[in-house]
């Protein structure tokens, strides 16, 4: 943003202005506590009426800005980030179950082959399942022997 002299405004000035504006509603009790500073000693007037109010506005406004930032961040965390992480975890579990189910036949087949090799036995012959998808088929050796 530019100021009246067409130069860019310093960010700390913008933050200070916003902090003073946002600090106004939240400094009611602090300003009430300033009334306990005695008016009898005139040397405290510049501090009480000139220095303390802007500092109180800046501090409470900065606290308000920080509180709004934390509230917005927690809202984004609760509404966006936590559901994304939950759905990502559910997807990872589902994907892992799908992959382990797809790989289980290969894994158990390898374990059976290892066990036959480890015990010194030979694997039983593999029976090919007949293909009935195209209609007629040839008989398997087991079916021929049964005739």
C-alpha atoms as a printed R data frame, in Angstrom:
    type eleno elety resid chain resno       x       y       z
1   ATOM     1    CA   UNK     A     1   0.000   0.000   0.000
2   ATOM     2    CA   UNK     A     2   1.128   3.516  -0.581
3   ATOM     3    CA   UNK     A     3   0.920   6.509   1.694
4   ATOM     4    CA   UNK     A     4   0.177  10.109   0.749
5   ATOM     5    CA   UNK     A     5   3.727  10.626  -0.565
6   ATOM     6    CA   UNK     A     6   3.369   7.614  -2.899
7   ATOM     7    CA   UNK     A     7   5.914   5.601  -0.959
8   ATOM     8    CA   UNK     A     8   5.217   2.131   0.344
9   ATOM     9    CA   UNK     A     9   3.918   1.940   3.895
10  ATOM    10    CA   UNK     A    10   6.110   0.054   6.320
11  ATOM    11    CA   UNK     A    11   4.514  -3.162   7.494
12  ATOM    12    CA   UNK     A    12   5.136  -2.425  11.168
13  ATOM    13    CA   UNK     A    13   3.144   0.794  10.843
14  ATOM    14    CA   UNK     A    14   0.227  -1.072   9.292
15  ATOM    15    CA   UNK     A    15   0.366  -3.721  12.030
16  ATOM    16    CA   UNK     A    16   0.572  -1.027  14.722
17  ATOM    17    CA   UNK     A    17  -2.444   0.811  13.257
18  ATOM    18    CA   UNK     A    18  -4.493  -2.385  13.088
19  ATOM    19    CA   UNK     A    19  -3.378  -3.307  16.620
20  ATOM    20    CA   UNK     A    20  -4.508   0.065  17.957
21  ATOM    21    CA   UNK     A    21  -7.882  -0.304  16.238
22  ATOM    22    CA   UNK     A    22  -8.369  -3.889  17.444
23  ATOM    23    CA   UNK     A    23  -7.042  -3.049  20.901
24  ATOM    24    CA   UNK     A    24  -9.675  -0.416  21.577
25  ATOM    25    CA   UNK     A    25 -12.534  -2.784  22.561
26  ATOM    26    CA   UNK     A    26 -10.298  -4.990  24.684
27  ATOM    27    CA   UNK     A    27  -8.633  -2.255  26.785
28  ATOM    28    CA   UNK     A    28 -11.703  -1.151  28.710
29  ATOM    29    CA   UNK     A    29 -10.579  -2.765  31.971
30  ATOM    30    CA   UNK     A    30  -6.962  -1.673  31.510
31  ATOM    31    CA   UNK     A    31  -8.036   1.937  31.027
32  ATOM    32    CA   UNK     A    32 -10.156   1.611  34.147
33  ATOM    33    CA   UNK     A    33  -7.052   0.546  36.078
34  ATOM    34    CA   UNK     A    34  -5.263   3.707  34.873
35  ATOM    35    CA   UNK     A    35  -7.720   5.732  36.942
36  ATOM    36    CA   UNK     A    36  -5.974   4.488  40.074
37  ATOM    37    CA   UNK     A    37  -2.847   6.441  39.125
38  ATOM    38    CA   UNK     A    38  -3.160   9.641  41.186
39  ATOM    39    CA   UNK     A    39  -3.820  12.946  39.421
40  ATOM    40    CA   UNK     A    40  -2.340  14.923  42.288
41  ATOM    41    CA   UNK     A    41   1.221  14.671  41.090
42  ATOM    42    CA   UNK     A    42   1.422  16.554  37.794
43  ATOM    43    CA   UNK     A    43   4.646  14.786  36.699
44  ATOM    44    CA   UNK     A    44   2.627  11.592  36.102
45  ATOM    45    CA   UNK     A    45   0.157  13.292  33.729
46  ATOM    46    CA   UNK     A    46   2.248  12.810  30.580
47  ATOM    47    CA   UNK     A    47   2.710   9.162  31.453
48  ATOM    48    CA   UNK     A    48  -0.890   8.559  32.490
49  ATOM    49    CA   UNK     A    49  -2.593  10.451  29.666
50  ATOM    50    CA   UNK     A    50   0.041  10.409  26.934
51  ATOM    51    CA   UNK     A    51   2.276   7.351  27.141
52  ATOM    52    CA   UNK     A    52   0.263   4.546  28.746
53  ATOM    53    CA   UNK     A    53  -2.919   4.585  26.584
54  ATOM    54    CA   UNK     A    54  -1.173   3.997  23.223
55  ATOM    55    CA   UNK     A    55   1.065   1.343  24.770
56  ATOM    56    CA   UNK     A    56  -1.970  -0.379  26.292
57  ATOM    57    CA   UNK     A    57  -3.774  -0.207  22.934
58  ATOM    58    CA   UNK     A    58  -0.758  -1.642  21.114
59  ATOM    59    CA   UNK     A    59  -0.249  -4.476  23.586
60  ATOM    60    CA   UNK     A    60  -3.892  -5.484  23.749
61  ATOM    61    CA   UNK     A    61  -4.251  -5.112  19.972
62  ATOM    62    CA   UNK     A    62  -1.195  -7.292  19.394
63  ATOM    63    CA   UNK     A    63  -2.687  -9.856  21.754
64  ATOM    64    CA   UNK     A    64  -5.985  -9.654  19.843
65  ATOM    65    CA   UNK     A    65  -4.208 -10.117  16.499
66  ATOM    66    CA   UNK     A    66  -2.325 -13.101  17.897
67  ATOM    67    CA   UNK     A    67  -5.560 -14.553  19.311
68  ATOM    68    CA   UNK     A    68  -7.303 -14.166  15.948
69  ATOM    69    CA   UNK     A    69  -4.337 -15.812  14.225
70  ATOM    70    CA   UNK     A    70  -4.453 -18.762  16.645
71  ATOM    71    CA   UNK     A    71  -8.248 -19.073  16.249
72  ATOM    72    CA   UNK     A    72  -7.992 -19.036  12.444
73  ATOM    73    CA   UNK     A    73  -5.140 -21.550  12.498
74  ATOM    74    CA   UNK     A    74  -7.051 -23.892  14.813
75  ATOM    75    CA   UNK     A    75 -10.141 -23.573  12.605
76  ATOM    76    CA   UNK     A    76  -8.140 -24.551   9.513
77  ATOM    77    CA   UNK     A    77  -6.531 -27.369  11.492
78  ATOM    78    CA   UNK     A    78  -9.871 -28.723  12.694
79  ATOM    79    CA   UNK     A    79 -11.835 -28.300   9.466
80  ATOM    80    CA   UNK     A    80  -9.223 -29.081   6.826
81  ATOM    81    CA   UNK     A    81  -6.062 -30.707   8.087
82  ATOM    82    CA   UNK     A    82  -7.365 -33.264  10.594
83  ATOM    83    CA   UNK     A    83  -9.987 -34.748   8.195
84  ATOM    84    CA   UNK     A    84  -7.370 -34.913   5.440
85  ATOM    85    CA   UNK     A    85  -4.988 -36.799   7.731
86  ATOM    86    CA   UNK     A    86  -7.772 -39.157   8.868
87  ATOM    87    CA   UNK     A    87  -8.841 -39.947   5.295
88  ATOM    88    CA   UNK     A    88  -5.202 -40.357   4.269
89  ATOM    89    CA   UNK     A    89  -4.663 -42.867   7.094
90  ATOM    90    CA   UNK     A    90  -7.839 -44.771   6.131
91  ATOM    91    CA   UNK     A    91  -6.694 -44.837   2.502
92  ATOM    92    CA   UNK     A    92  -3.241 -46.116   3.489
93  ATOM    93    CA   UNK     A    93  -4.786 -48.891   5.597
94  ATOM    94    CA   UNK     A    94  -7.184 -49.836   2.794
95  ATOM    95    CA   UNK     A    95  -4.398 -49.776   0.221
96  ATOM    96    CA   UNK     A    96  -2.147 -51.916   2.430
97  ATOM    97    CA   UNK     A    97  -4.932 -54.465   2.925
98  ATOM    98    CA   UNK     A    98  -5.575 -54.560  -0.818
99  ATOM    99    CA   UNK     A    99  -1.887 -55.081  -1.604
100 ATOM   100    CA   UNK     A   100  -1.417 -57.731   1.073
101 ATOM   101    CA   UNK     A   101  -4.496 -59.601  -0.179
102 ATOM   102    CA   UNK     A   102  -3.165 -59.484  -3.739
103 ATOM   103    CA   UNK     A   103   0.265 -60.696  -2.636
104 ATOM   104    CA   UNK     A   104  -0.912 -63.349  -0.182
105 ATOM   105    CA   UNK     A   105  -1.246 -66.106  -2.813
106 ATOM   106    CA   UNK     A   106   2.288 -65.503  -4.052
107 ATOM   107    CA   UNK     A   107   3.625 -65.368  -0.498
108 ATOM   108    CA   UNK     A   108   1.914 -68.568   0.647
109 ATOM   109    CA   UNK     A   109   2.853 -70.337  -2.583
110 ATOM   110    CA   UNK     A   110   6.479 -69.440  -1.965
111 ATOM   111    CA   UNK     A   111   6.192 -70.683   1.636
112 ATOM   112    CA   UNK     A   112   4.751 -74.028   0.439
113 ATOM   113    CA   UNK     A   113   7.526 -74.416  -2.127
114 ATOM   114    CA   UNK     A   114  10.134 -73.621   0.541
115 ATOM   115    CA   UNK     A   115   8.598 -76.157   2.929
116 ATOM   116    CA   UNK     A   116   8.662 -78.920   0.314
117 ATOM   117    CA   UNK     A   117  12.264 -78.047  -0.524
118 ATOM   118    CA   UNK     A   118  13.232 -77.860   3.176
119 ATOM   119    CA   UNK     A   119  11.724 -81.292   3.969
120 ATOM   120    CA   UNK     A   120  13.223 -82.866   0.834
121 ATOM   121    CA   UNK     A   121   9.858 -83.757  -0.714
122 ATOM   122    CA   UNK     A   122   8.843 -83.054  -4.271
123 ATOM   123    CA   UNK     A   123   6.032 -80.717  -5.098
124 ATOM   124    CA   UNK     A   124   2.840 -82.448  -6.276
125 ATOM   125    CA   UNK     A   125   2.129 -81.996  -9.984
126 ATOM   126    CA   UNK     A   126   0.165 -78.898 -10.859
127 ATOM   127    CA   UNK     A   127  -3.259 -79.562 -12.283
128 ATOM   128    CA   UNK     A   128  -4.331 -77.127 -14.939
129 ATOM   129    CA   UNK     A   129  -7.885 -75.972 -14.526
130 ATOM   130    CA   UNK     A   130  -9.872 -76.493 -17.709
131 ATOM   131    CA   UNK     A   131 -10.903 -73.414 -19.649
132 ATOM   132    CA   UNK     A   132 -14.686 -73.459 -20.067
133 ATOM   133    CA   UNK     A   133 -14.928 -69.928 -21.398
134 ATOM   134    CA   UNK     A   134 -14.978 -70.931 -25.082
135 ATOM   135    CA   UNK     A   135 -17.466 -73.796 -24.947
136 ATOM   136    CA   UNK     A   136 -16.114 -77.307 -25.619
137 ATOM   137    CA   UNK     A   137 -12.829 -78.400 -24.062
138 ATOM   138    CA   UNK     A   138 -10.524 -81.357 -23.835
139 ATOM   139    CA   UNK     A   139 -10.773 -83.680 -20.860
140 ATOM   140    CA   UNK     A   140  -8.113 -83.454 -18.172
141 ATOM   141    CA   UNK     A   141  -5.962 -86.526 -17.402
142 ATOM   142    CA   UNK     A   142  -7.926 -87.102 -14.186
143 ATOM   143    CA   UNK     A   143 -11.221 -87.051 -16.100
144 ATOM   144    CA   UNK     A   144  -9.822 -89.470 -18.706
145 ATOM   145    CA   UNK     A   145  -8.767 -91.906 -15.995
146 ATOM   146    CA   UNK     A   146 -12.208 -91.719 -14.403
147 ATOM   147    CA   UNK     A   147 -13.870 -92.818 -17.661
